[in-house]
Amino acid sequence: MGRDWPNRRHSRFVLAHGYRWHVQVAGRGPVLLLLHGTGASTHSFRDLLAPLAEHFTVVIPDLPGHGFTANPPASSYTLPGMGRAVHALLTELRVKPDLVAGHSAGAAVLLRMTLDHGIAPRAILSLNGALLPFRNSEGHWWSGLAKLLLVNPMVPRLFAWTAADAARVEKLIVGTGSTISPEGLDLYRRLFREPAHVGGALAMMANWDLRALRDMVARLDTPLILAAGETDTTVEPHVAETIAARAPRATVRVLPGLGHLAHEERPEVVVALIHEIARAHGVLPAEIPSTGPSGDRAA
């Protein structure tokens, strides 16, 4: 599957935390760490890597059990466990992020790592961050369902078999409020056809609990920029508002007309936002150009 994977020339495999990771590293300069969300992989940032590598050392791993990273023990799938695992990878790579950005569940991992003092970035960008339990669920029903599905070893294989239908994958992506390219849809279809990847996503869901993070953000002293896609139906924009009301140094940015996969729909908008944040917090010099629309709304 990886023979023609996006940005393959920047891929490497690293042993850290007791298992093999796939990570893409490119560019020079301040270290920028990008973390994808549940069910995705490095491909999610495929169109961001090249422009960001002009000014940063960009580090993009496949999270445990996702993409080409091995499935770890169950303890690595909890939110703090995921943070410890990524920290071990960064230690092995000998990098310390100056700036971090995470999509969906990836944002939750970065917040927890910062709160646990595993990283000390100058700022955190949350891209449609999944930072609260799903509405009316408190995280119980969907993690319970994932655990139930995970018990049956045939479930990942069954899901992978049904994912061969491109129409099913397109329906799943459209359900997030985003419209992405045919290439992007095919990459998700290829991922979802891999039972190991499906199993990793289910294991992450089964062990995920955001209730503690909801309260912990009150002591987050790092600037937090919460980018919220206006049409996101997976993590609705009100989540960013709720977190901003709790985190003392948070700012909400609305991404007009974009859904949950905003960085895949309009990568240039997110690249410009990252440059802007980097300049504002002294990660990049002020003369780095900025393009793309913005929508500031101070929390």
Secondary structure as UniProt FT lines:
FT   TURN            3..4
FT   TURN            6..7
FT   HELIX           8..10
FT   STRAND          11..16
FT   TURN            17..18
FT   STRAND          19..26
FT   STRAND          31..35
FT   TURN            38..39
FT   HELIX           42..45
FT   HELIX           46..53
FT   TURN            54..55
FT   STRAND          57..61
FT   TURN            64..65
FT   TURN            67..68
FT   HELIX           74..77
FT   HELIX           79..93
FT   STRAND          99..103
FT   HELIX           105..115
FT   TURN            116..117
FT   STRAND          123..127
FT   TURN            135..139
FT   HELIX           140..151
FT   HELIX           154..162
FT   TURN            163..164
FT   HELIX           166..174
FT   TURN            175..177
FT   HELIX           182..192
FT   HELIX           195..206
FT   HELIX           211..216
FT   HELIX           217..219
FT   STRAND          224..229
FT   TURN            230..231
FT   HELIX           238..246
FT   TURN            248..249
FT   STRAND          250..255
FT   TURN            256..257
FT   TURN            260..261
FT   HELIX           262..265
FT   HELIX           267..280
FT   TURN            281..282
FT   TURN            286..287
FT   STRAND          296..298
//
